[in-house]
Amino acid sequence: MNNKLIIALDVETAGEARKLFSLLGAEAGMFKIGSQLFTAAGPEFVREIVAGGGRVFLDLKFHDIPNTVAAACREAVRLGVSLFNVHAAGGSEMMRRAAKTTSETAEREGLPRPALIAVTVLTSADAGVLAEVGVAGALEEQVKLLAKLAASSGLDGVVASPHEIAPVRSVVARENFLLVTPGVRPSASAHDDQRRVMTPAAAVRAGADYIVVGRAILNAPDPLRAAHEIVAEMEHAAG
């Protein structure tokens, strides 16, 4: 069950991340390396975690012209990550090129093919944020639209808040379509800048394939205990 937990290494230095990897490796199914740590420590740190037996979710949310995104996907495969993402808002051509390049690179170079997923609507967003960027419809409808687009473009799943798991499942019936859910907080934790949140147990009951937890573990007085409690909560929810 603990393979559902992705621990976000949202820290400033490779040294901090290295300590957390060593401490929390037994509790995490995967470690997320996002923009902050990747900018600070670079691809060599990703390779280090992979070489150390860690599975990596490279959370860089590629969003650019199709050729540029395809080239970035090629490099993500070469890094040996297990999971990475693009923005579904980049459109179907961008996502199709990303999926094609990911598969072709893995096959041509004899590498494991990572799962490629698309971000729908960030968990920090609400209807007001969407309206600012010209999306007039309901947030849930936007998530469903982008999830369908990702599925039809050949991606392996999406990133969506736990509140959109059921709506996504209702419009994407494909077996093994991954739902990766940030915005997960133990009941006693602060929500920080995420607005659409849910507890780990509730997210698992809703059908999340993976949950992403960062600050609730990293900022805990005892991060190992915090991670263990989240895993235990998920196991209890799964019955």
C-alpha positions as CSV (number, residue, x, y, z in Angstrom):
1,M,0.0,0.0,0.0
2,N,2.9,2.4,0.7
3,N,3.6,2.5,-3.0
4,K,0.7,5.0,-3.2
5,L,2.7,7.6,-1.3
6,I,4.8,10.1,-3.3
7,I,6.9,12.3,-1.0
8,A,7.6,15.7,-2.4
9,L,11.3,16.8,-2.0
10,D,10.4,20.4,-2.0
11,V,13.6,21.7,-0.4
12,E,16.3,24.1,-1.3
13,T,19.4,21.9,-1.6
14,A,20.5,18.5,-2.7
15,G,21.9,17.9,0.8
16,E,18.5,18.4,2.4
17,A,16.9,16.2,-0.2
18,R,19.6,13.5,0.3
19,K,18.9,13.3,4.0
20,L,15.2,13.0,3.4
21,F,15.7,10.3,0.8
22,S,17.8,8.3,3.2
23,L,15.3,8.8,6.1
24,L,12.1,8.2,4.3
25,G,13.0,5.7,1.5
26,A,11.2,2.8,3.3
27,E,7.9,4.7,3.5
28,A,7.8,6.3,0.0
29,G,6.6,4.6,-3.2
30,M,8.2,7.5,-5.1
31,F,9.9,10.8,-4.5
32,K,8.8,14.0,-6.3
33,I,11.5,16.3,-7.7
34,G,9.9,19.6,-8.7
35,S,11.0,22.9,-10.1
36,Q,12.7,24.2,-6.9
37,L,15.0,21.2,-6.3
38,F,15.6,20.6,-10.0
39,T,16.7,24.2,-10.5
40,A,19.0,24.0,-7.5
41,A,20.5,20.5,-8.0
42,G,19.9,19.7,-11.6
43,P,19.5,16.4,-13.5
44,E,22.6,14.9,-11.8
45,F,20.6,14.8,-8.5
46,V,17.8,12.9,-10.3
47,R,20.3,10.4,-11.5
48,E,21.7,10.1,-8.0
49,I,18.3,9.2,-6.5
50,V,17.5,6.7,-9.3
51,A,21.0,5.1,-8.9
52,G,20.2,4.8,-5.2
53,G,17.1,2.8,-5.8
54,G,14.6,5.6,-5.6
55,R,11.7,6.0,-8.0
56,V,11.3,9.6,-9.1
57,F,8.3,11.6,-10.2
58,L,9.8,14.4,-12.2
59,D,7.3,17.2,-11.6
60,L,8.4,19.9,-14.1
61,K,5.0,20.3,-15.9
62,F,6.4,20.7,-19.4
63,H,4.4,23.3,-21.4
64,D,5.9,24.6,-24.6
65,I,5.7,24.1,-28.4
66,P,5.4,20.4,-29.3
67,N,9.0,20.0,-30.5
68,T,10.5,21.5,-27.4
69,V,8.3,19.4,-25.1
70,A,9.1,16.3,-27.1
71,A,12.8,17.0,-26.6
72,A,12.4,17.5,-22.9
73,C,10.5,14.2,-22.7
74,R,13.4,12.4,-24.4
75,E,15.7,13.7,-21.7
76,A,13.3,12.7,-18.9
77,V,13.3,9.1,-20.2
78,R,17.1,9.1,-20.2
79,L,17.2,10.3,-16.6
80,G,15.5,7.1,-15.6
81,V,12.5,8.6,-13.9
82,S,9.4,6.5,-13.2
83,L,6.8,9.3,-13.8
84,F,6.8,12.8,-15.3
85,N,4.3,15.3,-16.4
86,V,3.2,17.9,-19.0
87,H,0.5,20.5,-18.9
88,A,-2.7,19.3,-20.6
89,A,-3.4,23.0,-21.5
90,G,-0.6,22.6,-24.0
91,G,-3.0,20.8,-26.3
92,S,-3.4,17.5,-28.1
93,E,-0.5,17.9,-30.6
94,M,1.9,18.7,-27.8
95,M,0.7,15.7,-25.7
96,R,0.7,13.3,-28.7
97,R,4.2,14.2,-29.5
98,A,5.2,13.9,-25.9
99,A,3.7,10.4,-25.6
100,K,5.2,9.3,-29.0
101,T,8.7,10.5,-28.1
102,T,8.5,8.9,-24.6
103,S,7.7,5.5,-26.0
104,E,10.1,5.7,-29.0
105,T,13.0,6.8,-26.8
106,A,12.5,4.1,-24.3
107,E,12.3,1.4,-27.0
108,R,15.2,2.7,-29.1
109,E,17.6,3.1,-26.2
110,G,16.5,0.0,-24.2
111,L,15.3,2.0,-21.2
112,P,12.3,1.6,-19.0
113,R,9.3,3.6,-20.2
114,P,8.2,6.1,-17.5
115,A,4.5,6.9,-17.1
116,L,3.6,10.2,-18.7
117,I,0.7,12.2,-17.1
118,A,-0.9,15.6,-17.7
119,V,-1.7,18.3,-15.2
120,T,-5.3,19.4,-15.4
121,V,-6.0,22.3,-13.0
122,L,-3.5,23.2,-10.3
123,T,-4.8,22.6,-6.7
124,S,-4.0,26.2,-5.9
125,A,-6.6,27.3,-8.4
126,D,-10.3,28.0,-8.0
127,A,-13.0,29.5,-10.2
128,G,-11.6,33.0,-9.7
129,V,-8.2,31.9,-11.0
130,L,-9.6,30.2,-14.0
131,A,-11.7,33.3,-14.8
132,E,-8.5,35.5,-14.7
133,V,-7.1,33.4,-17.5
134,G,-10.2,33.3,-19.6
135,V,-11.8,30.0,-18.5
136,A,-15.4,30.8,-17.9
137,G,-16.8,27.3,-17.2
138,A,-16.9,25.4,-13.9
139,L,-13.6,24.2,-12.5
140,E,-14.8,20.5,-12.5
141,E,-15.8,20.8,-16.2
142,Q,-12.4,22.1,-17.1
143,V,-10.7,19.3,-15.3
144,K,-12.9,16.7,-17.1
145,L,-12.2,18.4,-20.5
146,L,-8.5,18.3,-20.0
147,A,-8.5,14.7,-18.6
148,K,-10.4,13.5,-21.7
149,L,-7.9,15.4,-23.9
150,A,-5.0,13.8,-22.2
151,A,-6.5,10.3,-22.5
152,S,-7.3,10.7,-26.2
153,S,-3.7,12.0,-26.8
154,G,-2.3,8.8,-25.4
155,L,-1.1,9.8,-22.0
156,D,-1.1,7.4,-19.0
157,G,-3.1,9.6,-16.6
158,V,-3.5,13.0,-15.1
159,V,-2.8,15.1,-12.1
160,A,-5.9,16.3,-10.4
161,S,-7.1,17.3,-7.0
162,P,-8.7,14.5,-5.0
163,H,-12.1,16.2,-5.4
164,E,-12.0,15.6,-9.1
165,I,-11.1,11.9,-9.0
166,A,-14.7,10.7,-9.4
167,P,-15.5,13.3,-12.2
168,V,-12.4,12.2,-14.1
169,R,-13.2,8.5,-13.7
170,S,-16.7,9.3,-15.0
171,V,-15.4,10.6,-18.4
172,V,-12.2,8.4,-18.8
173,A,-13.1,4.7,-18.6
174,R,-9.7,3.5,-19.7
175,E,-8.3,0.8,-17.5
176,N,-5.1,1.7,-15.6
177,F,-5.5,5.4,-16.3
178,L,-3.5,7.0,-13.4
179,L,-4.9,9.5,-11.0
180,V,-2.1,11.3,-9.2
181,T,-3.5,13.6,-6.5
182,P,-1.7,16.5,-4.8
183,G,-3.7,18.6,-2.3
184,V,-3.6,15.8,0.3
185,R,-3.3,16.8,3.9
186,P,-3.6,14.8,7.1
187,S,-6.6,16.2,9.0
188,A,-4.4,18.1,11.5
189,S,-2.3,19.9,8.8
190,A,-2.7,23.3,7.4
191,H,-3.8,23.7,3.8
192,D,-1.2,26.3,3.0
193,D,-1.8,27.6,-0.6
194,Q,-3.8,24.6,-1.8
195,R,-7.5,25.1,-1.9
196,R,-9.0,21.8,-3.0
197,V,-7.7,19.4,-0.4
198,M,-8.6,16.0,1.1
199,T,-7.1,13.7,3.8
200,P,-5.0,10.7,2.6
201,A,-7.7,8.2,3.7
202,A,-10.4,10.1,1.8
203,A,-8.3,10.3,-1.3
204,V,-7.6,6.6,-1.3
205,R,-11.3,5.8,-0.8
206,A,-12.1,8.2,-3.8
207,G,-9.8,6.1,-6.0
208,A,-6.4,7.9,-6.1
209,D,-3.6,5.8,-7.5
210,Y,-0.9,8.0,-5.9
211,I,-1.1,10.8,-3.4
212,V,1.6,13.5,-3.2
213,V,2.5,14.8,0.2
214,G,5.2,17.4,0.9
215,R,4.9,19.9,3.7
216,A,2.9,17.8,6.0
217,I,5.8,15.4,6.1
218,L,8.8,17.7,5.6
219,N,7.7,20.3,8.2
220,A,6.7,17.7,10.8
221,P,8.7,17.4,14.0
222,D,9.4,13.8,13.1
223,P,9.1,13.4,9.3
224,L,9.5,9.6,9.5
225,R,6.7,9.2,11.9
226,A,4.5,11.6,9.8
227,A,5.1,9.5,6.7
228,H,4.5,6.3,8.5
229,E,1.2,7.6,9.9
230,I,0.0,8.6,6.4
231,V,0.8,5.2,5.1
232,A,-1.0,3.6,8.0
233,E,-4.0,5.9,7.4
234,M,-4.1,4.8,3.7
235,E,-3.8,1.2,4.6
236,H,-6.7,1.5,7.0
237,A,-8.8,3.3,4.4
238,A,-8.2,0.5,1.9
239,G,-9.4,-2.0,4.4
